[in-house]
Amino acid sequence: MSLNKLTIADARDLLKKGEVTSVQLTEACLSAIESADALNAFVHKTPEIALERAKAADARIAQGDAPSMCGIPVGIKDLFCTEGVPSQAASNILKGFKPEYESTVTTQLRDAGAVMLGKLNMDEFAMGSSNESTCYGAAVNPWRREGETTPLTPGGSSGGSAAAVAADLCLGATGTDTGGSIRQPAAFTGTVGIKPTYGRCSRWGIVAYASSLDQAGPMTKSVRDAAIMLQAMAGHDAKDSTSADIAVPDFEAALTGDIRGQKIGIPREYRVDGMPADIAKLWEDGTAMLKDAGATIVDISLPHTKYALPTYYVIAPAEASSNLARYDGVRYGHRASLSSGEGINDLYEKTRAEGFGPEVQRRIMVGTFVLSAGFYDAYYNRARKVRALIKRDFEQAFEAGVDAILAPTTPSAAWGLGEMKDANPVEMYLQDVFTVTLNLAGLPGVAVPAGLDAKGLPLGLQLIGKPWGEAELLNTALVLEQAAGFVSKPAKWW
Amino acid sequence: MLDLSFEAPKPKVIAGATGDWELVIGMEIHAQISTQAKLFSGASTTFGAEPNSNVAFVDAAMPGMLPVVNEFCLEQAVRTGLGLKAAINLRSAFDRKNYFYPDNPQGYQISQLYHPIVGEGEVLVEMGPGVARVVRIERIHVEQDAGKSIHDMDPNMSFIDLNRTGVPLMEIVSRPDIRGPEEAAAYVGKLRQILRYLGTCDGNMQNGNLRADVNVSVCRPGQYEKYQETQDFSHLGTRCEIKNMNSMRFIQQAIDYEARRQIAILEDGGKVDQETRLYDPDKGETRSMRSKEEAQDYRYFPDPDLLPLEIEQGWVDDIAATMPELPDAKKTRFMEGFGLTDYDASVLTAEVENADFFEAVVAVGEDGKLAANWVINELFGRLKKEGQEIGESPVSPAQLGGVIKLIKSGDISGKIAKDLFEILWTEGGEPAAIVEERGMKQVTDTGAIEKAVDEIIAANPAQVEKAQQNPKLAGWFVGQVMKSTGGKANPAAVNALVMAKLGL
């Protein structure tokens, strides 16, 4: 077996035993990356950095007492600022931008000994569900429909991360999730992705999309790997005022596989009209698996679910319109060239028109509109109130004794690249219908691959946990993973 | 018992062609918080540093950077609120004020629109003995300053200095309770005095550390009283805001000009447009900066990078427990405790350093009135002449107190005391020791004085005759005796003896 196909847990054990070196693992990944340009997952490759860190990791492992992530080759979403390495948020407006600082999450990974292989494709500024809205060109899903060669989306916005993990280009990858950007691509690629509780991972050094919703999380090949990688990423950071000063439990130690007595809620509002039969069946199967493992299944109601999508598409663009104001061509990134006689407003207008893609421009305009005088109360303020109600829905479910909630991750499997090109943007937004509620409520959620659809594409189930309950949530996810026995890998065509 | 009652000053009235007009003024004071570090970044706030040297990644709005509030700035805002007898809001929040400008790198200023940290308070503005205005404070909020754009260094380019970006400001918003240009200046002066006492703002207007936006409107007599009864602004005229004033003199000039401009418009049958204006001190006029229609939509919303600010009453109480004595209280104490006049007490409490110096003098000299005279007349006069600050005074409070002690005990006369003060200023030393060593002590030995008086009387029979006819001339003998004793005779004793010997 090629070393790049290992899970993080297996690689760690082999590294500890001295049976492989980080350099070997890293070289295997680098070689896999070199032959995977067709996936367009890695958009900035950093082989020198990777090998240097791999050597350092090997030295550290040799001394003993190395953390679990030590020597593990990972990919980093382009949204994370990495010192001296292009960090563009997949946007032309940040073309050539190399930060002089390293995000807290990637600093923690680096300090744990993880090896950065390069930067991963994504939707521009994390806005999108197909990784087609990117200055690098779309990332491609390693999965294909049975008997077809149509290139499929890996989902978004962390599409490059999902594709890279699914295609074994790395052992794990960082993602970020504002409305489903970790969980939806995980579902589309048969990988595991967890969005932690808001405040669990520092946002410092991650290019902001919507500050009150953004969270970093790992994307991995297994639930155990997610637990190991999240351990290294999580923790309080004084540089992020919204990061929580709460102890991080040992996530891997919590993976007992025992969920007897747990109460699993099935939210009736997620049973949307026109849900594909494959998805409905997957959900039923998942419910049965958890029941078989000793959990109690209860029907629950989250009555404000139907307002989640419009609420999200008011709050996220509002924050984005303000967060993205700093990309003005004055200090860094792209700056439009001006003709004589043109002034500062021309600089702003041209720079931003040239630098931002259409979806980013759309969200900036929507956000600007909903915050405008005269519309603020009708849109933004109302959305804030509804957000509180959505959060309350979950709180009531948990107060009633529910330990976790099971739902589909996405309303469909991956679709073909370009298939949504002419669709109304709202159709694309509907992809987030099962995922955005968690971001609005700040709750942790994990996507677990649980089966294939009729065309052989992976489908995911989503488990939603209590605030700060990632350890218990991952344990339930482990049970689902084991029961589903999802072992399929995409057939290599690239 | 000291009478502290006061009357409100008369509003400024401007006579127009169609009758009298009154002024209504409200102010927004931007006071830079005294602190080493910026509000959200930890970069230095030192004034006058090399351009763009006090800039953290947060200040330059680099991607992914996040603000973390500097707790000391909040403490300073709370301290200011307590100093203005204001309500402290235990829960407040930061909002973003969105606008594009190159010296505003984030594209938004972090401020507090919806929930300021300090609520309603008041400032007592004295306009003379027994005349004062209570100006109500509406709120104080904390916000970050913008950077500096420099447009006159190059014909084709503008330069940006981000050193000031993110420097903490308190915006102190008054109600429209100020009724004239002089009151406006006095209000700024009083606020500045309080802030300096509190140590929350150095009040340096020249450096822009204290700036004022002035809202001016005019109304007919009687209208303001209707507003006061109802708090309904429709009784008042349309206001114009004059931005960014950093001189007391210009504030007065600008208000006067602006009021007359509005009156001229109204008397012509026109309408005052609500707008933002700038004062041009060279031309002595205000001009339009932007109209209400052009006013930007700042799209304020709660800053999602910062959690709502929750402070504890205990923390506020701790700050309250360390509050210094403020100008009003100090002045009252000086008047009551030392019997000072309103004027002397005002002069001595204008700056806390002066008041502290004075009190240290009193502690040694044990005579408040005498100490006040000496500090205000001799010390301040000399400092002014030398262009020195009180902190640079060569004569220490203990030395000056020693002088006063010697005057009070009758060891030296006022005249000798001035000589002694000069010695202390130029040479230093311990006052009592100098007096002893240099034989400056006043002669109180009546035998010696009597001898001198007798000699002068004997030598000037003609003068004696004149003085006996006109007792006012007895002073000449006193002068002569003082002269012959080298000024060391006790003037009171000389006077008594001269009068007795002349039989007056």
HADDOCK unambig.tbl for C-alpha pairs under 7 A between the chains (distance, minus, plus):
assign (segid A and resid 204 and name CA) (segid B and resid 64 and name CA) 5.81 0.50 0.50
assign (segid A and resid 204 and name CA) (segid B and resid 65 and name CA) 5.91 0.50 0.50
assign (segid A and resid 204 and name CA) (segid B and resid 66 and name CA) 6.15 0.50 0.50
assign (segid A and resid 205 and name CA) (segid B and resid 63 and name CA) 6.95 0.50 0.50
assign (segid A and resid 205 and name CA) (segid B and resid 64 and name CA) 4.11 0.50 0.50
assign (segid A and resid 205 and name CA) (segid B and resid 65 and name CA) 5.68 0.50 0.50
assign (segid A and resid 206 and name CA) (segid B and resid 64 and name CA) 4.59 0.50 0.50
assign (segid A and resid 207 and name CA) (segid B and resid 63 and name CA) 5.25 0.50 0.50
assign (segid A and resid 207 and name CA) (segid B and resid 64 and name CA) 4.14 0.50 0.50
assign (segid A and resid 208 and name CA) (segid B and resid 64 and name CA) 5.67 0.50 0.50
assign (segid A and resid 211 and name CA) (segid B and resid 304 and name CA) 5.61 0.50 0.50
assign (segid A and resid 211 and name CA) (segid B and resid 305 and name CA) 6.07 0.50 0.50
assign (segid A and resid 212 and name CA) (segid B and resid 304 and name CA) 5.31 0.50 0.50
assign (segid A and resid 239 and name CA) (segid B and resid 66 and name CA) 6.85 0.50 0.50
assign (segid A and resid 239 and name CA) (segid B and resid 68 and name CA) 6.34 0.50 0.50
assign (segid A and resid 240 and name CA) (segid B and resid 66 and name CA) 6.15 0.50 0.50
assign (segid A and resid 240 and name CA) (segid B and resid 68 and name CA) 6.85 0.50 0.50
assign (segid A and resid 241 and name CA) (segid B and resid 68 and name CA) 5.88 0.50 0.50
assign (segid A and resid 241 and name CA) (segid B and resid 305 and name CA) 6.72 0.50 0.50
assign (segid A and resid 241 and name CA) (segid B and resid 306 and name CA) 5.78 0.50 0.50
assign (segid A and resid 241 and name CA) (segid B and resid 307 and name CA) 6.76 0.50 0.50
assign (segid A and resid 242 and name CA) (segid B and resid 305 and name CA) 6.53 0.50 0.50
assign (segid A and resid 242 and name CA) (segid B and resid 306 and name CA) 6.47 0.50 0.50
assign (segid A and resid 242 and name CA) (segid B and resid 307 and name CA) 6.32 0.50 0.50
assign (segid A and resid 322 and name CA) (segid B and resid 98 and name CA) 6.79 0.50 0.50
assign (segid A and resid 325 and name CA) (segid B and resid 106 and name CA) 6.43 0.50 0.50
assign (segid A and resid 325 and name CA) (segid B and resid 107 and name CA) 4.86 0.50 0.50
assign (segid A and resid 326 and name CA) (segid B and resid 61 and name CA) 6.38 0.50 0.50
assign (segid A and resid 326 and name CA) (segid B and resid 105 and name CA) 5.85 0.50 0.50
assign (segid A and resid 326 and name CA) (segid B and resid 106 and name CA) 4.66 0.50 0.50
assign (segid A and resid 326 and name CA) (segid B and resid 107 and name CA) 5.27 0.50 0.50
assign (segid A and resid 330 and name CA) (segid B and resid 102 and name CA) 6.74 0.50 0.50
assign (segid A and resid 371 and name CA) (segid B and resid 299 and name CA) 5.09 0.50 0.50
assign (segid A and resid 372 and name CA) (segid B and resid 297 and name CA) 6.61 0.50 0.50
assign (segid A and resid 372 and name CA) (segid B and resid 299 and name CA) 5.23 0.50 0.50
assign (segid A and resid 373 and name CA) (segid B and resid 297 and name CA) 6.43 0.50 0.50
assign (segid A and resid 373 and name CA) (segid B and resid 299 and name CA) 6.56 0.50 0.50
